[in-house]
């Protein structure tokens, strides 16, 4: 079990949406800022943090590719998932009005999610390193015409005013995070449990089709299946999958046994409670 007040590593600086995920999932936690996803993993491996909060996919922009490459070799286990509704806000120095703003800085992904608002108010997008970093930069510059796109948490941390709330084009924009731990966390059987694993299929005709058959015939709900290349090779493909159920549930156990027959590698990354998307 994780401590009640864990130290949680995340990629970014204070006010990032990953920081928000840490706060929402573990309100009393201490956070450890890291420059990269690998840095957050390293912090846990080296004992500087108890857990890592890593974004794995976004409802608008899809998967976070780096994470799928890092998880298998991290040596960490998924013990939970958390969903953050990504509300984007226009932040500016105190005293600025919406009519004053000519440019808005943020990560390019967030800029792309607010095109309608920016166009409507004749605000030019300006690419920044990340969301919270842009808020910090805007606070330092203290230019009444310069704003940032970030979370309300970032506004509180860097002393900025919120000129407009929830300006994202997609009203359901949500990011899914995985909580990673050095040790697995025991879970009881049942449909409120999710199992995540990776596998590579054998080099035989219709191997993937046959490997997936066990989940269909055993009535196991596979909610995610993604492929990605291994070591830059076009012929070596690894798959990441999420299924509903515990590996010791009879249907899941039978499906995994059938999967193992058609694979050269099968590794369970975590068994954890199913989170609720907002």
Protein Blocks (a to p, Z undefined) as FASTA:
>chain_A
ZZfbdcdddeddehiaklmmmmmmmmmbccdddfbfklmmmmmmnopafbdcddfbdfkl
opafklmmmmmmnopacfbdcdddddddddddehiafklpmbdcddfklmmmmmmmmmmn
opacdddfblmlmmmmmmmnopakbccdddfklmmmnopacfbghkbfblkbccdddddd
fbdcdddedjkbccdddddddddehklmmmmmmmmmnopacfbdcdddeehiakbccddd
ddeddfklmklmmmmmmmmmmpcbdcdfbdcdddddZZ
